[in-house]
Amino acid sequence: MKNKLDFTYENQGTTNFLVLNLKPDDKVDTVTSGMLINNKIPSVLPCTFFQMDVQRSFRYNVTSKVTLKSFIAGNVTRKRLLSVMQGIATAIIESEEYMININSFIFDTEYIFVDISRNIPYLVCVPIMREEENSASIGEFIKNIIYGVKFDQSENCDYVAKIISFLNNNNMFSIVDFRSLISGLLSNSEFKNEMVSNPEPIKIEKQVLKEEKQEPVVSINKPLENVSKPSLLKKSEDSLKNLKDKIVKKPEEQLKPKEAPAPNLNLGFEVPKADNLHVPDEQNKLDKGSKKESFLDKILGKKKKETGNFNIKDNYPKAQSPEKPAFQIPLNKERKGFSTPTDGVQKGGNANTSSSFEMPKLKQVKPSINQPKIDDTVLLSGVNNFTEVLETLPYLVRLSTSEKIQINKKIFRLGKAQNYVDYVCPNSHVSRSHADILSKNNEYFIRDNNSTNGTYVNGIRIIGNKEVKIKHEDKIKLANEEFEFRIY
């Protein structure tokens, strides 16, 4: 269909037009053209008729609108897709009230335009007599969009299965039923978002606070006249005080650590507090002596000190023994000596006659060159000779701030719409989706998305929706913001 129609793009100041050039044998549908020119139909692009001599054309204003093909490239969220589907269905249904035939619309992603600020699509209506039938292809067109879109995996994609089920189960496609389905899916998603933003537990907490302030309830079994007011108040105060003592703790009690139980010393009398415990001097000396006992004393088998009349073995925790050494030495002092051979040479004399001993010497082994250290990471075989080659990404340099912007996607979007573009340009003269940089077969192109103030390459303004090749150190200007494109 698009090959039979002659579409071009033109710029006039800050306005971008999609121009349909009519052929000499094309017949204009006066009713449809009059409805388009004199009325504003929802989700339908307005147009004007232009004629100079024998040249006739229809002009559609597409300023600040991107094509549907560019809009659904990459990951598409639920809200974006459902809004576009709803807008397409609305345009077809509303146009019937203006006596516009459905065959006048072009169902092609390159000639459907979207306002990204509101996710509203706009169809192109061609007011000429044509023989093509579009009514049977609307369902196939929507199905091709669903099958060709990459959905956002962070969302629940159950709505996609419902749309596909509707398209497959209906032999005769109904645009009215389709819009009802999309509107229901869209309203359900918006309702879920509202539920998340306004949770109910806040209201429940307020109700609990109100109930705590209510007065104590008196049982209905007892008449009120038989119960005196002072007794009621006294009982309520006593019950609240008891409840407060059981539940509420003082800050000092909450912060104060629990005291350890006093040790049982079997002194024959009860000790009121552990702070007033009197320990005999002999036991203090024993504790100090046990702390000062050295490691050599244990090795040489030094006799333990007498513990006195107090049985502290069961009442006090045992001191933890030091870690065992890497080698063991005989603790029997009656052995007068021993010798340890080192490198085949016996030192320290004969073991039967020597009265001294020497500490065994550990043999020091020099690490081999090929032997890895324990702390080092052992590399797998074949990894030592591996060298990773990183591909250099192209980037833009914002000349006003020297900011570097890496182009890390096949379709890299530039503009100021934070929820849509890949780089947000903080310039009020830049459009929401100003331009795209495309990567194809190691070549790079830039495309203007019908921006208001235009896109320039080396000082020349490019036409909207036309891909222009760019190379290293080309100067790119979005409105009045200048960049430099670099590959290396």
Sequence and secondary structure as in RCSB ss.txt:
>XXXX:A:sequence
MKNKLDFTYENQGTTNFLVLNLKPDDKVDTVTSGMLINNKIPSVLPCTFFQMDVQRSFRYNVTSKVTLKSFIAGN
VTRKRLLSVMQGIATAIIESEEYMININSFIFDTEYIFVDISRNIPYLVCVPIMREEENSASIGEFIKNIIYGVK
FDQSENCDYVAKIISFLNNNNMFSIVDFRSLISGLLSNSEFKNEMVSNPEPIKIEKQVLKEEKQEPVVSINKPLE
NVSKPSLLKKSEDSLKNLKDKIVKKPEEQLKPKEAPAPNLNLGFEVPKADNLHVPDEQNKLDKGSKKESFLDKIL
GKKKKETGNFNIKDNYPKAQSPEKPAFQIPLNKERKGFSTPTDGVQKGGNANTSSSFEMPKLKQVKPSINQPKID
DTVLLSGVNNFTEVLETLPYLVRLSTSEKIQINKKIFRLGKAQNYVDYVCPNSHVSRSHADILSKNNEYFIRDNN
STNGTYVNGIRIIGNKEVKIKHEDKIKLANEEFEFRIY
>XXXX:A:secstr
 TTTSEEEEEEETTEEEEEEE  TT  B HHHHHHHHH   TTB  EEEEEETTEEEEEEE TT EEHHHHTSSE
E HHHHHHHHHHHHHHHHHHHHTT  GGGB   GGG EEETTTTEEEB B  B      GGGHHHHHHHHHHH E
E TTS  HHHHHHHHHHHH SS  HHHHHHHHHHHHHHHHHHHHHHHS THHHHHHHHHHHHTS     TTS GG
GS HHHHHHHHHHHHHHHHHHH   HHHHHS           SS  S STT    HHHHHHHHHHHH  HHHHHT
T      TT   TTTS         SS     TTS      BTTB  SS TTT S             SSS  SS
S    TTTTT         EEEETTTTEEEE  SSEEEEES TTT SEE   TTS TEEEEEEEETTEEEEEE S
 SS EEETTEE  BT EEEE TTEEEEETTEEEEEE  
